[in-house]
Amino acid sequence: MDKKCIWCSKEEQHVSFKQKAHTFPQSLGGQNLCVNVCDSCNHFFGSKTSAYPSVELVLKEVLNTSRYLLLYQMGKVPKGKRHTSEFFKINWTKKSISHKPKYRLKKGFQQMLGRRFRRGIYMIYLEERERVKGDAHDERFNFIREFARYDLSDYPVYVFQPKYGWVFSSDELLLNPDFNFPKGLEEQERHYGVYTPFIMGHYFCIPTSKNFENFSLNRYLNYLKFSDHPFGTNLIPINYVLDVDFTFSFLNK
């Protein structure tokens, strides 16, 4: 069967599929591959555009900080690995984070990072879905293609506000992250149009329906409260990257 890119919809006779497209960036420990991502689209997500950092770099900046911190606390940091950040100044002792001086006053910088981060989360979702279920070409995911690949319109991604002062994680999920699609999450998607994965100790809410905000958000919030969801009953919209508490500051409270 000919390959067909889930992002640009071009087939093998028109584009090449020679590169390995990791669903999670390798810098985050990603080992899984999506075969239906062409070289051009794969290159796009890892490349700077209009003098802005790549989508993959923003993902790495945020999620690798959480990953490193959790691995450090578990004594699992690979030998010779040292975490550095392009954008942020991190105090590991105090678990505090701030923009480096050259970015602090840069107009629109936080909003730009937040938008690229959301696009990156959608990128992971669609490529992992294609890897596991093989249905990412479905038209209902066109809004994800438009936003993640072509930077059109705008769509939300949320992170659960932690309910308890602990973090769910395992060295396997941190060293080799992936998504799964069990029956329970599939039913949740059908009812509310959301997918809720753990990524580097955070519980995210990814809308999989274009009109989630208008038609399903309130219903889903009511469900979280009614069920007293163990991972939180409130959703924080990610407008800025610092909306993701990626140093887990709530653990100090």
Order of alpha helices (4+ residues) and beta strands (2+ residues): alpha-alpha-beta-beta-alpha-alpha-beta-alpha-alpha-beta-beta-beta-alpha-alpha-beta
